[in-house]
Amino acid sequence: MDIIEFNHHIRDLLRSISHGLNQTIGVVIDGFGVTMVQTQVLVELDRCEICTIGDLADAMGSAPGNASAMCKTLERKQLVTRTRNPEDERIVFVSLTQQGEKLLRDIEEELAARCNPLLAEYTEADFDVIIRGMSRLHDVVNSLQSRR
């Protein structure tokens, strides 16, 4: 398979998977008054506890300006706090508030309640195949990227 065919297959699959996740998970998330991207920001902040806007942008694969705007929106919703570094005011630290942590847990509980019964029809072996395949795809993409 050449790169053009590989690229078309992967893009089609990723688009279809993303659409399916948005239709399934997005419906739950929308009910909590946040978007999928805002939820991704909350998840990243939960992973790192306190990080800079730059760290968050890197983790999200977005521009720092976009991450900053997203954090301002989440701060207005009282889900995150932004604090300037007193030693270098260009650096802004972002962390979840208690309200942000609670919202994230509530979303996770609702997703589990709705989706876990549906996922029960799949075996651990099914999930292992998916994870191994995605990991292999990750390796292939990294290999392509490192040879640019």
LOLUMKOL-377190 format. One line per field, with one value per residue: residue in three letters; y, x, z of N, C-alpha, C in turn. Coordinates in steps of 0.05 Angstrom, whole numbers, always signed. Layout:
N
resn ALA, ... .
nyy Y, ... .
nxx X, ... .
nzz Z, ... .
cayy Y, ... .
caxx X, ... .
cazz Z, ... .
cyy Y, ... .
cxx X, ... .
czz Z, ... .
//
This chain:
148
resn MET, ASP, ILE, ILE, GLU, PHE, ASN, HIS, HIS, ILE, ARG, ASP, LEU, LEU, ARG, SER, ILE, SER, HIS, GLY, LEU, ASN, GLN, THR, ILE, GLY, VAL, VAL, ILE, ASP, GLY, PHE, GLY, VAL, THR, MET, VAL, GLN, THR, GLN, VAL, LEU, VAL, GLU, LEU, ASP, ARG, CYS, GLU, ILE, CYS, THR, ILE, GLY, ASP, LEU, ALA, ASP, ALA, MET, GLY, SER, ALA, PRO, GLY, ASN, ALA, SER, ALA, MET, CYS, LYS, THR, LEU, GLU, ARG, LYS, GLN, LEU, VAL, THR, ARG, THR, ARG, ASN, PRO, GLU, ASP, GLU, ARG, ILE, VAL, PHE, VAL, SER, LEU, THR, GLN, GLN, GLY, GLU, LYS, LEU, LEU, ARG, ASP, ILE, GLU, GLU, GLU, LEU, ALA, ALA, ARG, CYS, ASN, PRO, LEU, LEU, ALA, GLU, TYR, THR, GLU, ALA, ASP, PHE, ASP, VAL, ILE, ILE, ARG, GLY, MET, SER, ARG, LEU, HIS, ASP, VAL, VAL, ASN, SER, LEU, GLN, SER, ARG, ARG .
nyy -24, +44, +111, +148, +117, +93, +140, +158, +116, +117, +169, +168, +128, +152, +199, +176, +148, +191, +220, +183, +179, +232, +234, +197, +204, +260, +275, +263, +296, +347, +354, +371, +423, +436, +433, +383, +394, +429, +393, +358, +392, +396, +343, +338, +375, +349, +306, +329, +362, +416, +459, +495, +543, +535, +481, +456, +469, +441, +388, +385, +392, +442, +513, +559, +606, +590, +552, +586, +619, +581, +567, +615, +617, +571, +588, +629, +598, +578, +532, +524, +552, +607, +628, +676, +668, +692, +703, +705, +736, +723, +671, +628, +592, +537, +506, +456, +474, +459, +454, +443, +394, +363, +366, +339, +287, +276, +275, +231, +190, +190, +176, +125, +99, +99, +77, +32, -15, -26, -36, -83, -127, -137, -169, -173, -187, -166, -111, -109, -121, -75, -35, -52, -47, +8, +27, +7, +36, +87, +80, +74, +124, +157, +139, +155, +210, +221, +214, +257 .
nxx +17, +11, +30, -11, -58, -59, -64, -115, -148, -139, -154, -209, -227, -214, -245, -296, -296, -289, -335, -374, -361, -370, -425, -443, -416, -415, -468, -480, -443, -458, -504, -485, -471, -423, -373, -346, -291, -280, -287, -245, -203, -212, -202, -148, -126, -140, -106, -55, -58, -36, -19, +16, -9, +17, +35, -15, -35, +2, -10, -62, -55, -61, -59, -26, -56, -108, -116, -112, -157, -197, -190, -202, -257, -273, -258, -294, -339, -328, -298, -244, -183, -141, -75, -25, +45, +85, +138, +147, +106, +87, +76, +23, -11, -56, -111, -158, -219, -255, -308, -300, -273, -315, -354, -327, -324, -379, -393, -362, -386, -439, -428, -406, -451, -486, -456, -424, -458, -469, -418, -407, -417, -372, -308, -250, -208, -225, -219, -165, -144, -160, -132, -79, -76, -85, -41, +0, -11, +1, +56, +72, +57, +90, +140, +137, +135, +184, +220, +216 .
nzz +0, -17, +6, -6, -12, +39, +71, +55, +72, +128, +142, +128, +164, +214, +211, +210, +260, +295, +285, +302, +357, +373, +364, +401, +452, +454, +459, +512, +538, +520, +549, +598, +592, +568, +516, +471, +462, +504, +546, +535, +549, +604, +618, +605, +641, +688, +686, +690, +733, +750, +699, +647, +600, +552, +558, +559, +508, +477, +492, +474, +421, +397, +381, +425, +433, +422, +462, +506, +499, +504, +557, +583, +573, +601, +651, +661, +667, +715, +720, +715, +740, +726, +734, +737, +731, +781, +775, +721, +682, +633, +632, +644, +692, +695, +726, +749, +780, +841, +825, +770, +774, +796, +756, +714, +737, +742, +688, +671, +702, +681, +627, +636, +657, +613, +571, +586, +593, +539, +519, +543, +511, +483, +484, +528, +496, +446, +457, +467, +417, +388, +416, +409, +353, +346, +373, +341, +294, +314, +320, +266, +245, +276, +257, +203, +211, +236, +195, +161 .
cayy +0, +69, +131, +161, +99, +91, +165, +159, +97, +126, +193, +159, +115, +171, +216, +160, +143, +217, +226, +165, +187, +257, +228, +181, +218, +288, +279, +264, +320, +371, +357, +384, +451, +440, +421, +361, +405, +438, +369, +349, +410, +388, +317, +343, +388, +329, +289, +343, +378, +444, +461, +521, +545, +522, +452, +448, +471, +418, +364, +385, +395, +467, +536, +570, +626, +575, +541, +608, +627, +560, +569, +638, +608, +553, +603, +643, +578, +571, +504, +525, +577, +615, +644, +684, +662, +717, +706, +710, +739, +712, +643, +626, +565, +531, +482, +452, +482, +436, +451, +430, +366, +350, +364, +318, +262, +272, +267, +203, +172, +188, +161, +97, +88, +96, +62, +6, -38, -32, -46, -109, -148, -141, -182, -160, -192, -146, -85, -112, -119, -47, -19, -59, -35, +37, +31, +2, +59, +108, +74, +79, +153, +168, +132, +173, +237, +223, +213, +280 .
caxx +0, +27, +22, -36, -80, -58, -74, -144, -161, -136, -171, -237, -233, -213, -269, -319, -294, -293, -364, -388, -356, -384, -454, -448, -406, -422, -496, -478, -427, -474, -523, -472, -466, -395, -368, -326, -264, -277, -284, -218, -186, -215, -189, -119, -120, -142, -82, -30, -65, -31, +0, +16, -25, +33, +33, -42, -36, +17, -25, -86, -48, -72, -43, -29, -78, -134, -118, -117, -185, -214, -187, -218, -285, -277, -256, -320, -358, -317, -288, -215, -171, -116, -58, +0, +69, +95, +166, +146, +78, +79, +68, -2, -17, -84, -118, -186, -231, -271, -331, -290, -269, -341, -366, -314, -332, -407, -393, -352, -407, -460, -418, -404, -478, -498, -440, -413, -475, -466, -391, -405, -419, -346, -290, -224, -192, -233, -207, -136, -138, -163, -110, -54, -77, -81, -13, +16, -15, +17, +84, +75, +56, +115, +161, +135, +142, +213, +235, +210 .
cazz +0, -17, +26, -14, -5, +68, +81, +50, +90, +156, +145, +128, +189, +236, +209, +218, +289, +308, +282, +320, +385, +377, +365, +426, +476, +452, +469, +541, +546, +515, +571, +621, +585, +558, +490, +471, +465, +532, +562, +531, +565, +632, +622, +605, +666, +709, +683, +698, +757, +743, +676, +634, +575, +532, +562, +552, +479, +466, +497, +457, +392, +387, +385, +452, +433, +423, +489, +524, +496, +516, +587, +591, +572, +624, +676, +664, +677, +742, +719, +717, +749, +712, +751, +724, +745, +791, +766, +692, +678, +607, +637, +659, +701, +694, +741, +753, +806, +852, +807, +746, +780, +800, +730, +700, +749, +734, +659, +670, +713, +661, +605, +644, +660, +587, +551, +596, +586, +510, +514, +555, +491, +472, +503, +532, +472, +427, +464, +464, +388, +381, +428, +395, +326, +349, +381, +317, +277, +326, +313, +238, +241, +287, +239, +180, +221, +243, +170, +144 .
cyy +25, +89, +144, +143, +96, +116, +166, +140, +107, +150, +186, +146, +134, +190, +201, +155, +169, +224, +209, +172, +213, +252, +213, +197, +247, +293, +280, +290, +345, +376, +369, +412, +457, +426, +398, +372, +416, +415, +358, +366, +401, +362, +321, +356, +368, +311, +303, +359, +407, +445, +489, +520, +531, +492, +442, +449, +448, +392, +362, +386, +421, +490, +547, +591, +613, +563, +562, +617, +607, +561, +593, +631, +590, +567, +618, +624, +567, +542, +502, +552, +582, +633, +650, +676, +688, +723, +713, +712, +730, +684, +643, +596, +561, +506, +480, +463, +457, +432, +437, +401, +351, +346, +341, +290, +256, +263, +238, +183, +168, +171, +131, +84, +82, +76, +35, -18, -46, -44, -75, -132, -154, -153, -166, -164, -173, -119, -86, -109, -89, -31, -26, -47, -6, +43, +27, +26, +83, +104, +81, +109, +166, +163, +150, +201, +241, +223, +236, +295 .
cxx +18, +15, -5, -60, -82, -71, -105, -159, -162, -154, -200, -244, -233, -237, -293, -320, -300, -323, -380, -385, -371, -414, -461, -441, -414, -450, -496, -465, -444, -494, -512, -464, -437, -393, -348, -298, -260, -273, -256, -198, -188, -201, -159, -110, -121, -117, -57, -34, -61, -11, -2, -2, -9, +33, +6, -45, -21, +1, -50, -80, -60, -53, -47, -52, -105, -138, -124, -146, -204, -213, -202, -247, -291, -275, -282, -341, -349, -308, -258, -207, -146, -101, -32, +23, +81, +123, +167, +117, +68, +68, +43, -7, -47, -89, -148, -195, -246, -296, -324, -285, -295, -355, -354, -322, -362, -409, -384, -372, -430, -452, -416, -432, -490, -483, -430, -431, -472, -439, -388, -407, -392, -328, -265, -206, -199, -219, -177, -128, -140, -139, -84, -54, -73, -52, +6, +13, +1, +46, +90, +76, +81, +139, +161, +144, +171, +231, +230, +235 .
czz +0, +2, +19, -5, +25, +80, +78, +69, +119, +160, +146, +154, +212, +235, +219, +249, +304, +308, +301, +349, +391, +380, +391, +451, +477, +463, +499, +550, +543, +538, +596, +615, +577, +531, +492, +475, +493, +551, +560, +547, +594, +637, +623, +631, +690, +709, +695, +723, +752, +720, +664, +610, +553, +534, +553, +521, +466, +469, +480, +428, +381, +392, +413, +454, +436, +451, +510, +523, +508, +546, +598, +593, +596, +651, +682, +675, +704, +743, +721, +730, +732, +731, +737, +743, +755, +782, +736, +684, +650, +610, +654, +666, +702, +710, +744, +780, +817, +834, +781, +751, +783, +773, +714, +711, +742, +705, +657, +680, +693, +637, +612, +646, +633, +569, +561, +590, +556, +504, +526, +535, +478, +493, +507, +508, +449, +432, +461, +434, +379, +391, +415, +367, +327, +356, +357, +298, +288, +319, +284, +233, +252, +269, +214, +188, +225, +218, +152, +138 .
//
